[in-house]
Amino acid sequence: MSRLVVVSNRVATPGESRAGGLAVGLEAALRERGGIWFGWSGKSVREGGGELHEAREGNIRYVTMDLSRTDLDAYYNGFSNRTLWPLLHFRLDLVDYDRNTRIGYARVNALFADKLAPLLREDDVVWIHDYHLIPLASLLRERGIGCRMGFFLHVPMPSADLAAALPDHARLFSTLYAYDLVGFQTLRDVERFQDYVRLFGGGRVAGDGMLEAPGGRRFRAAAFPIGIDTDQIATEAPRALSKPTVRSLRESLRPRELVIGVDRLDYSKGLPERFRGFARYLERHGSRKRGLTYLQIAPVSRGEVAEYKLLRTELERIAGHINGSHATADWTPLRYVNRNFARGTLTGFYRIARIGLVTPLRDGMNLVAKEYVAAQDPDDPGVLVLSMLAGAAYAMREALLVNPYDLDGVADAIDTAARMPRDERIERWQALMAYLRENDIDAWCRSYLDALMFDVPRKGAGKGTA
């Protein structure tokens, strides 16, 4: 069995908290095959950078690299999060076109390639993750690496016209031609990428998921919707009910039902629209409004960036207006909290919530939607209200799907969820849960790696487009 090498911006090293299911799934794949997890250490140094650190756990080597503060600012805070993040989430109005950060992004990817290439073997399988490292395979090919390499984009792929609005877009996106397999969350993302290759990338669609780059090199693009550790969350959620924080929340709600939203504080999550949708519910369904309390958990993300500061200020203003207009002496309709909770606590919150409100303006997948469903009580499950613009909506059709910009639609969906009979809630939940169990995080890892190792032809494997 070929050795697996996982490359990501950050690495969950031994002893660190594995915050998400992705880290758990990747570690399981690495344990099965043996291999290396390579990425940034999370540390920045005043100058220099590139120093490697290594840790071992069983048959996994964790190799991490420091970055200089200058490189980190350009590569991560700059091009990755101020240019690519808004572009990939369809927000051209927020894209930063600073050429210096683009140069820094290329410089750090070259540093990744310089440090990783000597660690690789010809029969390795390399799996590179997310928008921070798009050019990495091309740079490794330039350094003589010929092994199988795959890439997975965890965020959405924008339409071809939007992708082409990036200066030097072809220089960046054509580096994806150096991979053997490019994975996306949904078939719609695959179609958008194919359109880009055909219209702006100089290549062609060869059929059956195969693309041909200029010069004839063929590679595959396909959808691999990411899952969660379904059974773990289903087991964890009832146990979490005994946690003091969960008990306290439950007691504070009585006799009302909980509506919950959990999102990183980011403009892609549609939180201002969601708050206004809930306000519209309070206005349109006044006779029932006091039966619900909405808790929005939104840990601060990239708090030093101006757009995020403005977002936080806007949300505080809207929340204050909602509570000022509707609260009573014994009821606050909206509780807005800017802090993190451990996943074990969140599963308890999900368990007691009658409605899960997941309405991003754009999302590659959205695992909160899946975690909410997995945490429900099979005998008395809650209802998921889900944005049609989240990748999760493509398969989770039994949720109440909404347009997050349609405030009346969101308000009516909240009311429908609150009034939904138990039998219908159970029927919808059972269908969603069957899908989540069949398509969990382990199934995602297996399907992607099987496709990379066995389903991708090797014709023309060699140097990619730089």
JODA-V809778 format. One record per residue. N is the residue number from 1. RES is the residue in three letters. SS is DSSP state (A for helix, B for strand, O for the rest). PHI is phi as a letter, one per 30 degrees, with the letter a starting at -180 (none if undefined). PSI is psi in degrees with one decimal (* if undefined). Layout:
# JODA-V809778
n->(N;N)
res->(RES;RES)
ss->(SS;SS)
phi->(PHI;PHI)
psi->(PSI;PSI)
This chain:
# JODA-V809778
n->(1;2;3;4;5;6;7;8;9;10;11;12;13;14;15;16;17;18;19;20;21;22;23;24;25;26;27;28;29;30;31;32;33;34;35;36;37;38;39;40;41;42;43;44;45;46;47;48;49;50;51;52;53;54;55;56;57;58;59;60;61;62;63;64;65;66;67;68;69;70;71;72;73;74;75;76;77;78;79;80;81;82;83;84;85;86;87;88;89;90;91;92;93;94;95;96;97;98;99;100;101;102;103;104;105;106;107;108;109;110;111;112;113;114;115;116;117;118;119;120;121;122;123;124;125;126;127;128;129;130;131;132;133;134;135;136;137;138;139;140;141;142;143;144;145;146;147;148;149;150;151;152;153;154;155;156;157;158;159;160;161;162;163;164;165;166;167;168;169;170;171;172;173;174;175;176;177;178;179;180;181;182;183;184;185;186;187;188;189;190;191;192;193;194;195;196;197;198;199;200;201;202;203;204;205;206;207;208;209;210;211;212;213;214;215;216;217;218;219;220;221;222;223;224;225;226;227;228;229;230;231;232;233;234;235;236;237;238;239;240;241;242;243;244;245;246;247;248;249;250;251;252;253;254;255;256;257;258;259;260;261;262;263;264;265;266;267;268;269;270;271;272;273;274;275;276;277;278;279;280;281;282;283;284;285;286;287;288;289;290;291;292;293;294;295;296;297;298;299;300;301;302;303;304;305;306;307;308;309;310;311;312;313;314;315;316;317;318;319;320;321;322;323;324;325;326;327;328;329;330;331;332;333;334;335;336;337;338;339;340;341;342;343;344;345;346;347;348;349;350;351;352;353;354;355;356;357;358;359;360;361;362;363;364;365;366;367;368;369;370;371;372;373;374;375;376;377;378;379;380;381;382;383;384;385;386;387;388;389;390;391;392;393;394;395;396;397;398;399;400;401;402;403;404;405;406;407;408;409;410;411;412;413;414;415;416;417;418;419;420;421;422;423;424;425;426;427;428;429;430;431;432;433;434;435;436;437;438;439;440;441;442;443;444;445;446;447;448;449;450;451;452;453;454;455;456;457;458;459;460;461;462;463;464;465;466)
res->(MET;SER;ARG;LEU;VAL;VAL;VAL;SER;ASN;ARG;VAL;ALA;THR;PRO;GLY;GLU;SER;ARG;ALA;GLY;GLY;LEU;ALA;VAL;GLY;LEU;GLU;ALA;ALA;LEU;ARG;GLU;ARG;GLY;GLY;ILE;TRP;PHE;GLY;TRP;SER;GLY;LYS;SER;VAL;ARG;GLU;GLY;GLY;GLY;GLU;LEU;HIS;GLU;ALA;ARG;GLU;GLY;ASN;ILE;ARG;TYR;VAL;THR;MET;ASP;LEU;SER;ARG;THR;ASP;LEU;ASP;ALA;TYR;TYR;ASN;GLY;PHE;SER;ASN;ARG;THR;LEU;TRP;PRO;LEU;LEU;HIS;PHE;ARG;LEU;ASP;LEU;VAL;ASP;TYR;ASP;ARG;ASN;THR;ARG;ILE;GLY;TYR;ALA;ARG;VAL;ASN;ALA;LEU;PHE;ALA;ASP;LYS;LEU;ALA;PRO;LEU;LEU;ARG;GLU;ASP;ASP;VAL;VAL;TRP;ILE;HIS;ASP;TYR;HIS;LEU;ILE;PRO;LEU;ALA;SER;LEU;LEU;ARG;GLU;ARG;GLY;ILE;GLY;CYS;ARG;MET;GLY;PHE;PHE;LEU;HIS;VAL;PRO;MET;PRO;SER;ALA;ASP;LEU;ALA;ALA;ALA;LEU;PRO;ASP;HIS;ALA;ARG;LEU;PHE;SER;THR;LEU;TYR;ALA;TYR;ASP;LEU;VAL;GLY;PHE;GLN;THR;LEU;ARG;ASP;VAL;GLU;ARG;PHE;GLN;ASP;TYR;VAL;ARG;LEU;PHE;GLY;GLY;GLY;ARG;VAL;ALA;GLY;ASP;GLY;MET;LEU;GLU;ALA;PRO;GLY;GLY;ARG;ARG;PHE;ARG;ALA;ALA;ALA;PHE;PRO;ILE;GLY;ILE;ASP;THR;ASP;GLN;ILE;ALA;THR;GLU;ALA;PRO;ARG;ALA;LEU;SER;LYS;PRO;THR;VAL;ARG;SER;LEU;ARG;GLU;SER;LEU;ARG;PRO;ARG;GLU;LEU;VAL;ILE;GLY;VAL;ASP;ARG;LEU;ASP;TYR;SER;LYS;GLY;LEU;PRO;GLU;ARG;PHE;ARG;GLY;PHE;ALA;ARG;TYR;LEU;GLU;ARG;HIS;GLY;SER;ARG;LYS;ARG;GLY;LEU;THR;TYR;LEU;GLN;ILE;ALA;PRO;VAL;SER;ARG;GLY;GLU;VAL;ALA;GLU;TYR;LYS;LEU;LEU;ARG;THR;GLU;LEU;GLU;ARG;ILE;ALA;GLY;HIS;ILE;ASN;GLY;SER;HIS;ALA;THR;ALA;ASP;TRP;THR;PRO;LEU;ARG;TYR;VAL;ASN;ARG;ASN;PHE;ALA;ARG;GLY;THR;LEU;THR;GLY;PHE;TYR;ARG;ILE;ALA;ARG;ILE;GLY;LEU;VAL;THR;PRO;LEU;ARG;ASP;GLY;MET;ASN;LEU;VAL;ALA;LYS;GLU;TYR;VAL;ALA;ALA;GLN;ASP;PRO;ASP;ASP;PRO;GLY;VAL;LEU;VAL;LEU;SER;MET;LEU;ALA;GLY;ALA;ALA;TYR;ALA;MET;ARG;GLU;ALA;LEU;LEU;VAL;ASN;PRO;TYR;ASP;LEU;ASP;GLY;VAL;ALA;ASP;ALA;ILE;ASP;THR;ALA;ALA;ARG;MET;PRO;ARG;ASP;GLU;ARG;ILE;GLU;ARG;TRP;GLN;ALA;LEU;MET;ALA;TYR;LEU;ARG;GLU;ASN;ASP;ILE;ASP;ALA;TRP;CYS;ARG;SER;TYR;LEU;ASP;ALA;LEU;MET;PHE;ASP;VAL;PRO;ARG;LYS;GLY;ALA;GLY;LYS;GLY;THR;ALA)
ss->(O;O;O;B;B;B;B;B;B;B;O;O;O;O;O;O;O;O;O;O;A;A;A;A;A;A;A;A;A;A;A;A;A;O;B;B;B;B;B;B;B;B;B;B;B;O;O;O;O;O;O;B;B;B;B;B;B;O;O;B;B;B;B;B;B;B;B;B;A;A;A;A;A;A;A;A;A;A;A;A;A;A;A;A;A;A;A;A;O;O;O;A;A;A;O;O;O;O;A;A;A;A;A;A;A;A;A;A;A;A;A;A;A;A;A;A;A;O;O;O;O;O;O;O;B;B;B;B;B;O;A;A;A;O;O;A;A;A;A;A;A;A;O;O;O;O;O;B;B;B;B;B;O;O;O;O;O;O;O;A;A;A;A;O;O;O;O;O;A;A;A;A;A;A;A;A;A;A;O;O;B;B;B;B;O;O;A;A;A;A;A;A;A;A;A;A;A;A;A;O;O;O;O;B;B;B;B;O;O;B;B;B;O;O;O;O;O;B;B;B;B;B;B;O;O;O;O;O;O;A;A;A;A;A;A;A;A;A;A;A;O;O;O;A;A;A;A;A;A;A;A;A;A;O;O;O;B;B;B;B;B;B;O;O;O;O;A;A;A;O;A;A;A;A;A;A;A;A;A;A;A;A;A;A;O;O;O;O;A;A;A;B;B;B;B;B;B;O;O;O;O;O;O;O;O;A;A;A;A;A;A;A;A;A;A;A;A;A;A;A;A;A;A;A;A;A;O;B;O;O;B;O;O;B;B;B;B;O;O;O;O;O;A;A;A;A;A;A;A;A;A;A;B;B;B;B;B;B;O;O;O;O;B;O;O;O;A;A;A;A;A;A;A;A;O;O;O;O;O;O;O;O;B;B;B;B;B;O;O;B;A;A;A;A;O;O;O;O;O;B;B;B;O;O;O;O;A;A;A;A;A;A;A;A;A;A;A;A;A;O;O;A;A;A;A;A;A;A;A;A;A;A;A;A;A;A;A;A;O;O;A;A;A;A;A;A;A;A;A;A;A;A;A;A;A;O;O;O;O;O;O;O;O;O;O;O)
phi->(none;d;d;c;b;c;b;b;e;c;b;d;d;e;j;d;d;d;d;b;d;e;d;d;d;d;d;d;d;d;d;d;c;i;l;b;c;c;l;d;d;i;c;c;c;e;a;i;i;j;d;c;b;b;b;b;b;i;c;c;c;c;c;b;b;d;b;d;d;d;d;d;d;d;d;c;d;d;d;d;c;c;c;d;e;d;d;d;c;i;c;d;d;c;d;c;c;d;d;d;d;d;d;d;d;d;d;d;d;d;d;e;d;d;d;d;e;d;d;c;c;d;c;d;c;c;b;c;c;i;d;d;b;e;d;d;d;e;d;d;d;d;c;i;d;c;d;d;b;b;b;b;c;d;c;d;c;d;d;e;d;d;e;d;d;d;e;h;e;d;d;d;d;d;d;d;d;d;d;d;b;c;c;b;d;b;d;d;d;e;d;d;d;d;d;d;e;d;d;b;c;i;c;b;d;d;j;h;i;c;c;b;d;e;j;j;d;c;a;c;b;a;c;b;d;d;c;b;d;e;d;d;d;d;d;d;d;d;d;d;d;d;d;e;d;d;d;d;d;d;d;d;d;e;c;d;c;c;c;b;b;b;a;d;d;b;d;d;d;i;d;d;d;d;e;d;d;d;d;d;d;d;d;d;b;e;d;c;d;d;d;b;b;c;c;c;c;b;e;d;b;h;d;d;d;e;d;d;d;d;d;d;d;d;d;d;d;d;d;d;d;d;d;d;d;b;d;b;d;c;a;c;d;b;c;c;b;c;a;d;b;d;e;d;d;e;d;d;d;e;d;c;d;d;b;c;c;b;b;d;d;a;a;d;b;j;d;e;e;d;d;e;d;d;d;d;d;e;d;a;d;d;b;c;c;b;d;d;c;c;e;d;d;d;c;c;d;d;d;d;d;b;d;d;d;c;d;d;d;d;d;d;d;d;d;d;d;d;c;d;d;e;d;d;d;d;d;d;d;d;d;d;d;d;d;d;d;d;b;d;d;d;d;d;e;d;d;d;d;d;d;d;d;b;c;c;d;c;e;i;d;l;d;d;d;d)
psi->(131.9;146.4;141.9;133.8;114.9;134.3;126.7;163.3;-48.6;151.9;132.4;94.1;161.9;134.9;-21.6;152.6;128.2;96.8;-30.8;168.1;-26.2;-47.4;-40.5;-44.9;-42.8;-38.7;-36.7;-41.9;-38.8;-39.7;-37.1;-38.6;-18.3;145.4;-158.2;139.6;118.5;138.5;-171.5;143.3;-15.9;-2.4;140.9;140.8;158.6;-42.5;164.7;-107.5;169.1;-4.3;133.2;146.8;146.8;139.4;156.2;146.6;108.8;-127.0;20.4;129.4;127.3;111.3;119.4;159.2;134.4;153.5;147.1;156.9;-35.5;-46.3;-41.1;-42.2;-40.3;-45.3;-48.1;-61.6;-30.3;-92.8;-42.0;-48.6;-16.2;-12.0;-61.6;-42.7;-54.6;-37.0;-47.1;-16.6;22.1;26.5;72.1;-28.6;-17.7;1.8;131.4;120.3;22.2;120.0;-31.2;-38.1;-32.7;-41.5;-40.5;-38.1;-46.0;-38.4;-42.6;-38.5;-37.1;-36.7;-42.1;-47.4;-42.4;-39.3;-30.6;-38.6;-44.6;-16.5;-10.7;150.2;160.3;-27.7;11.4;157.7;118.9;126.9;110.5;138.8;128.1;173.9;-17.0;-24.9;32.4;-45.5;1.4;-41.7;-42.1;-41.8;-35.9;-38.4;-40.5;-26.2;15.0;11.4;122.8;3.9;171.1;135.0;133.1;158.3;142.4;126.7;112.8;-19.8;174.4;156.1;124.2;169.0;159.3;-41.0;-38.9;-44.4;-37.2;-9.4;-11.5;127.1;138.7;34.6;-38.2;-35.3;-37.9;-57.4;-23.8;-15.5;-18.8;-18.2;-15.1;-12.3;158.9;-30.0;126.8;117.5;143.5;167.6;-36.2;161.8;-32.1;-38.5;-40.5;-44.7;-39.9;-40.7;-41.9;-40.4;-42.4;-47.6;-42.2;-41.6;-36.0;-15.1;1.3;7.1;-166.2;157.8;117.3;-7.5;153.1;41.4;-0.6;138.2;151.3;122.9;162.2;133.2;-11.6;-6.9;131.6;144.9;168.7;144.1;133.7;162.7;134.7;82.9;124.0;144.5;-169.8;173.4;77.4;-51.8;-34.6;-44.6;-40.1;-32.2;-37.5;-36.2;-49.0;-31.9;-33.2;-17.5;-22.1;-7.3;140.1;-40.6;-39.5;-43.3;-41.4;-42.5;-45.4;-44.3;-36.6;-19.1;-28.7;133.0;21.0;162.8;154.9;132.8;129.9;141.2;137.7;114.9;146.9;144.0;94.1;144.7;-17.6;-15.5;-9.1;34.3;-40.2;-42.3;-38.7;-44.2;-43.0;-33.3;-39.7;-39.2;-38.9;-36.9;-46.0;-33.9;-41.1;-26.6;50.8;-31.6;-21.7;-2.4;-31.9;-1.0;-6.7;147.6;128.2;120.6;117.8;116.1;122.2;83.0;141.4;134.4;131.0;48.0;-16.2;-11.4;136.5;-42.8;-33.8;-33.1;-42.6;-39.2;-44.8;-42.0;-42.0;-43.1;-40.1;-38.6;-45.7;-43.1;-42.2;-39.8;-42.0;-49.1;-36.8;-31.1;-27.8;-19.4;153.7;-179.5;-28.6;14.8;126.0;114.4;-33.4;121.2;119.9;118.2;122.5;67.1;160.6;148.4;144.6;150.6;-36.1;-32.1;-42.4;-38.3;-34.3;-40.7;-45.8;-40.8;-38.4;-2.8;126.5;-27.8;131.1;122.1;105.3;94.5;57.5;153.3;-26.0;132.4;139.8;-48.8;-68.9;97.8;-18.0;-39.8;-42.9;-39.7;-38.2;-46.9;-45.2;-26.0;-4.3;155.8;118.5;-28.4;-15.2;63.0;156.9;-175.3;133.6;123.8;117.1;135.3;133.8;-10.4;7.6;143.2;-31.2;-25.2;-22.2;-29.3;-23.4;62.6;-16.2;-7.1;167.5;106.1;135.2;156.0;117.3;-16.9;-15.6;93.0;-39.2;-39.8;-41.6;-44.2;-44.2;-34.0;-39.3;-43.9;-42.1;-43.5;-41.8;-29.9;-0.8;130.7;153.5;-42.3;-41.2;-38.5;-43.0;-43.8;-44.9;-44.8;-42.9;-41.0;-43.5;-42.3;-36.1;-40.7;-44.6;-35.3;-39.3;-28.2;56.7;-174.8;-35.4;-40.1;-37.6;-49.4;-46.9;-45.0;-40.2;-49.0;-35.3;-42.4;-41.0;-40.1;-29.6;-23.8;-3.5;122.5;156.3;12.1;128.6;13.5;132.6;-148.9;136.2;-177.5;128.9;*)
